[in-house]
Amino acid sequence: MPSFDIVSQVDRQEVKNAVDQTNKEVQNRFDFKGSDARVEQNELVLIVFADDEFKLGQVMDVLRGRLAKRNVDTRSLEPGAVEKISGDKVKRPVTVKVGIPQEKAKQIQKLVKDAKLKVAASIQGDAVRISGAKKDDLQAAIQLVRASVADLPLQFINFRD
């Protein structure tokens, strides 16, 4: 029975490369001379440091640009609250979301079921598996999910015939 998986993933190596490029650009930019602006990475948590909130916003913009150039969807970033460190210095944790949250998976499953397509959707951990008798039904399900879910970067993988 043909099937495929709907997942939300990021390439960790590309995220690491984007962080390195961001740090390099921030070190070389004139408006950051003498500043302590940088991005540190700990697995899927990025911590952005800056001298004040304005510079923090600029570093975030550079980071988003570098991630976009390396084909990492910026919708997978979830910025946390800005925290004061000492004096005017601030930091902001940014989480890179991986996997489809349970409530979003249930929404996708309900969406596919309500569309009356001849496919079945099942939640497999942090992925959603769609299976059906015909490839055309699976392609219709892909189009439906692409059109309906805009707040989460989704990939359609493991197509089996």
Stockholm file with secondary structure:
# STOCKHOLM 1.0

chainA/1-161         MPSFDIVSQVDRQEVKNAVDQTNKEVQNRFDFKGSDARVEQNELVLIVFADDEFKLGQVMDVLRGRLAKRNVDTRSLEPGAVEKISGDKVKRPVTVKVGIPQEKAKQIQKLVKDAKLKVAASIQGDAVRISGAKKDDLQAAIQLVRASVADLPLQFINFRD
#=GR chainA/1-161 SS CCEEEEECCCCHHHHHHHHHHHHHHHHHCGGGTTCCCEEEEETTEEEEEESSHHHHHHHHHHHHHHHHHTTCCGGGEEECCCEECSTTCEEEEEEECCSCCHHHHHHHHHHHHHTTCSEEEEEETTEEEEEESCHHHHHHHHHHHHHHCCSSCCEEEEEEC
#=GC SS_cons         CCEEEEECCCCHHHHHHHHHHHHHHHHHCGGGTTCCCEEEEETTEEEEEESSHHHHHHHHHHHHHHHHHTTCCGGGEEECCCEECSTTCEEEEEEECCSCCHHHHHHHHHHHHHTTCSEEEEEETTEEEEEESCHHHHHHHHHHHHHHCCSSCCEEEEEEC
//
